[in-house]
Amino acid sequence: MNGTQELKVAVAQFTVRREPEWNLDIIDGYAWQAADTGARLLVLPEGLIARDGDDDMFAAAHAQPLDGPFVTGLRRISEERHITLMGTVHAVPGAADAVPDKPASCATDSRVSNVFVVIRDGALIVTYRKLHLYDAFAARESDTVRPGTELPPIVEIDGWHVGVMTCYDVRFPEVARSLAVRGADVIIVSAAWVRGRLKERHWKLMTAARALENTCYVLACSEVSARNIGCSRVIDPLGEVIAQAGDGQGEAGGQAGMLIARLRREVLESARRTLPVLENRRFADPQLTQISRMTRMRPGNRPHSSHDTPGLRCTNVKVHRCTSVIP
């Protein structure tokens, strides 16, 4: 493997508030602290623009364009602090979200997108629209958010290949496996993991499982509030937690703060020699297929509803380096 032998990373959990400007100030503070330690990457929670407690509609209602003031603010922070930022924002539909070959009445979907953004040196280098929407535990994210249609990307930081996913995606092992088979060394999970019976246990089990079954580092960051658990963590390729916020509301898991960790290539390579699951596997690579809400589509068939939701199909996805999405 090429690249640096160590990658220093930071994971910041905090409460996202109603005011986007306040949230940018908090992110700027964490970016300054992280860069001051020598971290090359700062991982942030899901839904960074605005939140309001238990109001599930608030974040979507305050979506902005990707060239709007909030992402512009993130770009400024990245450039000034010399650090890569990763997290998600809710974005209003743009031209790229139009559904091709549809009548004008249904060619666009007015729902917003939950977009994972990767920002480096002041440039938005890649985006990923959340594949799996949180239609579970009585929640209905799909009422206000449209699903993505492409596999999450892999970006390169100092020779390390870093894949991304968003919150509920972590419950679908095919997403992490699709990243691992495309060369990911590290998987980022940006989340707003809702509290509830067994939910904290699910979060810990699945983030560790995604690391172990793919022999990848996992950096998992959740928003922390009365609604969401925090409990951010960094996990090594054999499933060991190497940095974590505390457990439960009222303890460290319920507080804002930042984790700093060093990812070591020798640990990654040793894990993959000892446990070569990626070499030993017998199953084909995960594939992204179009799945109707009511009927599973056969491969190659086009769905006929603008609200069709995706499954998994592995296509050729490039490793993104320094190509700016927004000039």
C-alpha positions as a Python dict, from the first residue, in 0.01 Angstrom:
ca = {
    (1, 'M'): (0, 0, 0),
    (2, 'N'): (113, 354, -71),
    (3, 'G'): (63, 666, 136),
    (4, 'T'): (145, 773, 488),
    (5, 'Q'): (194, 514, 760),
    (6, 'E'): (-33, 707, 996),
    (7, 'L'): (-340, 921, 945),
    (8, 'K'): (-446, 1145, 1232),
    (9, 'V'): (-822, 1201, 1242),
    (10, 'A'): (-1079, 1387, 1452),
    (11, 'V'): (-1447, 1309, 1521),
    (12, 'A'): (-1663, 1591, 1663),
    (13, 'Q'): (-2005, 1531, 1818),
    (14, 'F'): (-2221, 1825, 1921),
    (15, 'T'): (-2580, 1946, 1928),
    (16, 'V'): (-2690, 2097, 1597),
    (17, 'R'): (-2908, 2401, 1671),
    (18, 'R'): (-3175, 2592, 1483),
    (19, 'E'): (-2934, 2863, 1369),
    (20, 'P'): (-2701, 2769, 1079),
    (21, 'E'): (-2455, 3048, 1168),
    (22, 'W'): (-2417, 2910, 1522),
    (23, 'N'): (-2350, 2564, 1381),
    (24, 'L'): (-2081, 2701, 1149),
    (25, 'D'): (-1913, 2870, 1445),
    (26, 'I'): (-1908, 2542, 1637),
    (27, 'I'): (-1766, 2354, 1338),
    (28, 'D'): (-1501, 2622, 1290),
    (29, 'G'): (-1394, 2581, 1652),
    (30, 'Y'): (-1359, 2206, 1618),
    (31, 'A'): (-1177, 2244, 1285),
    (32, 'W'): (-926, 2480, 1447),
    (33, 'Q'): (-870, 2241, 1739),
    (34, 'A'): (-840, 1937, 1512),
    (35, 'A'): (-596, 2106, 1274),
    (36, 'D'): (-392, 2227, 1570),
    (37, 'T'): (-335, 1863, 1674),
    (38, 'G'): (-222, 1773, 1323),
    (39, 'A'): (-545, 1594, 1223),
    (40, 'R'): (-598, 1572, 847),
    (41, 'L'): (-970, 1488, 864),
    (42, 'L'): (-1260, 1612, 1077),
    (43, 'V'): (-1576, 1397, 1079),
    (44, 'L'): (-1904, 1574, 1162),
    (45, 'P'): (-2261, 1455, 1234),
    (46, 'E'): (-2559, 1424, 1002),
    (47, 'G'): (-2788, 1720, 922),
    (48, 'L'): (-2550, 2005, 1001),
    (49, 'I'): (-2749, 2304, 877),
    (50, 'A'): (-3026, 2316, 1138),
    (51, 'R'): (-3215, 2094, 1382),
    (52, 'D'): (-3488, 2147, 1639),
    (53, 'G'): (-3511, 1876, 1901),
    (54, 'D'): (-3770, 1611, 1817),
    (55, 'D'): (-3902, 1793, 1508),
    (56, 'D'): (-3804, 1546, 1235),
    (57, 'M'): (-3922, 1788, 964),
    (58, 'F'): (-3706, 2082, 1073),
    (59, 'A'): (-3379, 1977, 908),
    (60, 'A'): (-3545, 1910, 573),
    (61, 'A'): (-3746, 2231, 593),
    (62, 'H'): (-3423, 2430, 629),
    (63, 'A'): (-3239, 2269, 338),
    (64, 'Q'): (-3018, 2492, 124),
    (65, 'P'): (-2858, 2462, -221),
    (66, 'L'): (-2512, 2308, -224),
    (67, 'D'): (-2381, 2645, -341),
    (68, 'G'): (-2574, 2822, -63),
    (69, 'P'): (-2440, 3001, 244),
    (70, 'F'): (-2393, 2697, 469),
    (71, 'V'): (-2179, 2484, 239),
    (72, 'T'): (-1998, 2801, 136),
    (73, 'G'): (-1920, 2848, 506),
    (74, 'L'): (-1789, 2491, 531),
    (75, 'R'): (-1567, 2555, 231),
    (76, 'R'): (-1427, 2867, 396),
    (77, 'I'): (-1354, 2674, 719),
    (78, 'S'): (-1180, 2395, 530),
    (79, 'E'): (-962, 2641, 342),
    (80, 'E'): (-873, 2853, 645),
    (81, 'R'): (-807, 2557, 878),
    (82, 'H'): (-635, 2336, 618),
    (83, 'I'): (-840, 2028, 703),
    (84, 'T'): (-1078, 1796, 517),
    (85, 'L'): (-1437, 1812, 645),
    (86, 'M'): (-1693, 1529, 617),
    (87, 'G'): (-2056, 1539, 725),
    (88, 'T'): (-2408, 1570, 584),
    (89, 'V'): (-2638, 1856, 494),
    (90, 'H'): (-2993, 1868, 364),
    (91, 'A'): (-2991, 2012, 12),
    (92, 'V'): (-3275, 2137, -206),
    (93, 'P'): (-3319, 1964, -543),
    (94, 'G'): (-3105, 2091, -829),
    (95, 'A'): (-3083, 2019, -1199),
    (96, 'A'): (-2896, 1696, -1128),
    (97, 'D'): (-3198, 1566, -935),
    (98, 'A'): (-3440, 1576, -1231),
    (99, 'V'): (-3573, 1235, -1333),
    (100, 'P'): (-3493, 1175, -1703),
    (101, 'D'): (-3751, 1065, -1958),
    (102, 'K'): (-4045, 1165, -1741),
    (103, 'P'): (-4341, 1395, -1815),
    (104, 'A'): (-4301, 1747, -1679),
    (105, 'S'): (-4556, 1675, -1406),
    (106, 'C'): (-4336, 1406, -1251),
    (107, 'A'): (-3988, 1486, -1384),
    (108, 'T'): (-3876, 1634, -1055),
    (109, 'D'): (-3917, 1530, -695),
    (110, 'S'): (-3970, 1820, -455),
    (111, 'R'): (-3827, 1632, -159),
    (112, 'V'): (-3480, 1737, -45),
    (113, 'S'): (-3166, 1523, -44),
    (114, 'N'): (-2960, 1419, 257),
    (115, 'V'): (-2616, 1484, 111),
    (116, 'F'): (-2283, 1368, 250),
    (117, 'V'): (-2026, 1633, 157),
    (118, 'V'): (-1648, 1603, 143),
    (119, 'I'): (-1474, 1940, 147),
    (120, 'R'): (-1100, 1988, 110),
    (121, 'D'): (-889, 2303, 58),
    (122, 'G'): (-1205, 2509, 21),
    (123, 'A'): (-1352, 2288, -254),
    (124, 'L'): (-1651, 2055, -247),
    (125, 'I'): (-1475, 1755, -401),
    (126, 'V'): (-1750, 1494, -387),
    (127, 'T'): (-2108, 1438, -268),
    (128, 'Y'): (-2314, 1130, -180),
    (129, 'R'): (-2691, 1122, -146),
    (130, 'K'): (-2809, 887, 130),
    (131, 'L'): (-2925, 555, -14),
    (132, 'H'): (-3123, 410, 277),
    (133, 'L'): (-3380, 643, 428),
    (134, 'Y'): (-3485, 604, 790),
    (135, 'D'): (-3831, 455, 748),
    (136, 'A'): (-3814, 254, 1070),
    (137, 'F'): (-3901, 276, 1441),
    (138, 'A'): (-4209, 483, 1344),
    (139, 'A'): (-3998, 743, 1157),
    (140, 'R'): (-4060, 831, 789),
    (141, 'E'): (-3755, 1009, 648),
    (142, 'S'): (-3877, 937, 295),
    (143, 'D'): (-4170, 1174, 344),
    (144, 'T'): (-3931, 1469, 314),
    (145, 'V'): (-3608, 1321, 174),
    (146, 'R'): (-3551, 1152, -160),
    (147, 'P'): (-3317, 850, -176),
    (148, 'G'): (-2988, 853, -356),
    (149, 'T'): (-2928, 637, -662),
    (150, 'E'): (-2551, 584, -655),
    (151, 'L'): (-2310, 394, -434),
    (152, 'P'): (-2113, 603, -186),
    (153, 'P'): (-1775, 724, -312),
    (154, 'I'): (-1421, 672, -191),
    (155, 'V'): (-1185, 968, -147),
    (156, 'E'): (-813, 971, -93),
    (157, 'I'): (-646, 1145, 201),
    (158, 'D'): (-268, 1116, 220),
    (159, 'G'): (-280, 783, 40),
    (160, 'W'): (-558, 640, 258),
    (161, 'H'): (-878, 541, 80),
    (162, 'V'): (-1177, 665, 277),
    (163, 'G'): (-1535, 554, 204),
    (164, 'V'): (-1848, 724, 336),
    (165, 'M'): (-2200, 635, 444),
    (166, 'T'): (-2487, 805, 627),
    (167, 'C'): (-2658, 687, 948),
    (168, 'Y'): (-2921, 422, 855),
    (169, 'D'): (-2686, 294, 580),
    (170, 'V'): (-2486, 123, 856),
    (171, 'R'): (-2771, -127, 906),
    (172, 'F'): (-2710, -257, 552),
    (173, 'P'): (-2380, -449, 544),
    (174, 'E'): (-2375, -442, 164),
    (175, 'V'): (-2293, -71, 172),
    (176, 'A'): (-1977, -117, 379),
    (177, 'R'): (-1879, -427, 181),
    (178, 'S'): (-1919, -236, -146),
    (179, 'L'): (-1671, 20, -12),
    (180, 'A'): (-1426, -245, 110),
    (181, 'V'): (-1417, -435, -219),
    (182, 'R'): (-1349, -107, -400),
    (183, 'G'): (-1044, -51, -183),
    (184, 'A'): (-1158, 143, 125),
    (185, 'D'): (-917, 142, 419),
    (186, 'V'): (-1147, 358, 633),
    (187, 'I'): (-1527, 393, 647),
    (188, 'I'): (-1690, 712, 777),
    (189, 'V'): (-2041, 705, 926),
    (190, 'S'): (-2207, 1045, 970),
    (191, 'A'): (-2525, 1005, 1176),
    (192, 'A'): (-2798, 1145, 1394),
    (193, 'W'): (-2871, 817, 1573),
    (194, 'V'): (-3205, 840, 1750),
    (195, 'R'): (-3233, 728, 2113),
    (196, 'G'): (-3463, 441, 2202),
    (197, 'R'): (-3482, 92, 2342),
    (198, 'L'): (-3172, -105, 2232),
    (199, 'K'): (-3074, 171, 1988),
    (200, 'E'): (-2741, 245, 2156),
    (201, 'R'): (-2661, -126, 2155),
    (202, 'H'): (-2747, -146, 1785),
    (203, 'W'): (-2516, 148, 1712),
    (204, 'K'): (-2223, -10, 1894),
    (205, 'L'): (-2277, -358, 1751),
    (206, 'M'): (-2315, -248, 1391),
    (207, 'T'): (-2032, 4, 1378),
    (208, 'A'): (-1798, -260, 1523),
    (209, 'A'): (-1935, -526, 1288),
    (210, 'R'): (-1881, -309, 980),
    (211, 'A'): (-1517, -265, 1086),
    (212, 'L'): (-1451, -631, 1165),
    (213, 'E'): (-1629, -793, 871),
    (214, 'N'): (-1447, -566, 625),
    (215, 'T'): (-1116, -527, 814),
    (216, 'C'): (-1147, -149, 783),
    (217, 'Y'): (-1117, 133, 1031),
    (218, 'V'): (-1460, 285, 1109),
    (219, 'L'): (-1507, 644, 1225),
    (220, 'A'): (-1868, 682, 1347),
    (221, 'C'): (-2000, 1025, 1444),
    (222, 'S'): (-2350, 1093, 1578),
    (223, 'E'): (-2518, 1421, 1668),
    (224, 'V'): (-2578, 1442, 2041),
    (225, 'S'): (-2897, 1588, 2188),
    (226, 'A'): (-3206, 1490, 2383),
    (227, 'R'): (-3311, 1309, 2062),
    (228, 'N'): (-2980, 1159, 1942),
    (229, 'I'): (-2728, 947, 2130),
    (230, 'G'): (-2384, 1085, 2050),
    (231, 'C'): (-2161, 788, 2148),
    (232, 'S'): (-1920, 864, 1862),
    (233, 'R'): (-1637, 614, 1822),
    (234, 'V'): (-1328, 508, 1629),
    (235, 'I'): (-1292, 133, 1569),
    (236, 'D'): (-992, -58, 1435),
    (237, 'P'): (-1001, -327, 1161),
    (238, 'L'): (-1044, -608, 1415),
    (239, 'G'): (-1343, -442, 1581),
    (240, 'E'): (-1160, -292, 1880),
    (241, 'V'): (-1272, 52, 1994),
    (242, 'I'): (-970, 282, 2010),
    (243, 'A'): (-1151, 606, 2096),
    (244, 'Q'): (-1508, 673, 2203),
    (245, 'A'): (-1740, 913, 2374),
    (246, 'G'): (-1901, 780, 2693),
    (247, 'D'): (-2228, 596, 2718),
    (248, 'G'): (-2571, 735, 2774),
    (249, 'Q'): (-2742, 1065, 2830),
    (250, 'G'): (-2582, 1264, 3109),
    (251, 'E'): (-2244, 1094, 3070),
    (252, 'A'): (-1978, 1168, 2810),
    (253, 'G'): (-2195, 1013, 2539),
    (254, 'G'): (-2447, 1289, 2606),
    (255, 'Q'): (-2194, 1570, 2583),
    (256, 'A'): (-2033, 1763, 2301),
    (257, 'G'): (-1669, 1689, 2241),
    (258, 'M'): (-1405, 1568, 2000),
    (259, 'L'): (-1213, 1243, 1964),
    (260, 'I'): (-860, 1231, 1823),
    (261, 'A'): (-714, 907, 1690),
    (262, 'R'): (-422, 781, 1484),
    (263, 'L'): (-497, 527, 1214),
    (264, 'R'): (-194, 304, 1154),
    (265, 'R'): (-129, 126, 828),
    (266, 'E'): (63, -154, 1000),
    (267, 'V'): (-251, -231, 1205),
    (268, 'L'): (-463, -238, 889),
    (269, 'E'): (-220, -462, 700),
    (270, 'S'): (-172, -695, 998),
    (271, 'A'): (-549, -736, 1038),
    (272, 'R'): (-588, -823, 672),
    (273, 'R'): (-307, -1078, 684),
    (274, 'T'): (-447, -1241, 998),
    (275, 'L'): (-812, -1227, 887),
    (276, 'P'): (-821, -1223, 504),
    (277, 'V'): (-1199, -1217, 476),
    (278, 'L'): (-1192, -996, 167),
    (279, 'E'): (-976, -1255, -10),
    (280, 'N'): (-1163, -1558, 125),
    (281, 'R'): (-1518, -1446, 48),
    (282, 'R'): (-1723, -1654, -198),
    (283, 'F'): (-2004, -1409, -268),
    (284, 'A'): (-2010, -1162, -557),
    (285, 'D'): (-1962, -792, -496),
    (286, 'P'): (-2277, -608, -382),
    (287, 'Q'): (-2478, -456, -667),
    (288, 'L'): (-2708, -156, -668),
    (289, 'T'): (-3045, -234, -824),
    (290, 'Q'): (-3360, -27, -853),
    (291, 'I'): (-3634, -151, -619),
    (292, 'S'): (-3988, -22, -633),
    (293, 'R'): (-4162, 43, -303),
    (294, 'M'): (-4419, -222, -398),
    (295, 'T'): (-4242, -451, -646),
    (296, 'R'): (-3883, -564, -681),
    (297, 'M'): (-3764, -478, -1033),
    (298, 'R'): (-3576, -729, -1245),
    (299, 'P'): (-3216, -627, -1330),
    (300, 'G'): (-3210, -393, -1629),
    (301, 'N'): (-3572, -276, -1592),
    (302, 'R'): (-3631, 92, -1530),
    (303, 'P'): (-3864, 177, -1240),
    (304, 'H'): (-4169, 384, -1322),
    (305, 'S'): (-4210, 594, -1008),
    (306, 'S'): (-4012, 901, -910),
    (307, 'H'): (-4023, 766, -554),
    (308, 'D'): (-3853, 434, -632),
    (309, 'T'): (-3593, 345, -374),
    (310, 'P'): (-3260, 177, -441),
    (311, 'G'): (-3099, -146, -339),
    (312, 'L'): (-2734, -218, -415),
    (313, 'R'): (-2537, -255, -734),
    (314, 'C'): (-2162, -221, -756),
    (315, 'T'): (-2050, -14, -1054),
    (316, 'N'): (-1714, 135, -1137),
    (317, 'V'): (-1670, 424, -896),
    (318, 'K'): (-1357, 635, -916),
    (319, 'V'): (-1149, 737, -619),
    (320, 'H'): (-1192, 1113, -594),
    (321, 'R'): (-889, 1325, -529),
    (322, 'C'): (-901, 1698, -604),
    (323, 'T'): (-1185, 1757, -851),
    (324, 'S'): (-1407, 2042, -734),
    (325, 'V'): (-1783, 2007, -775),
    (326, 'I'): (-1847, 2378, -722),
    (327, 'P'): (-1588, 2618, -869),
}
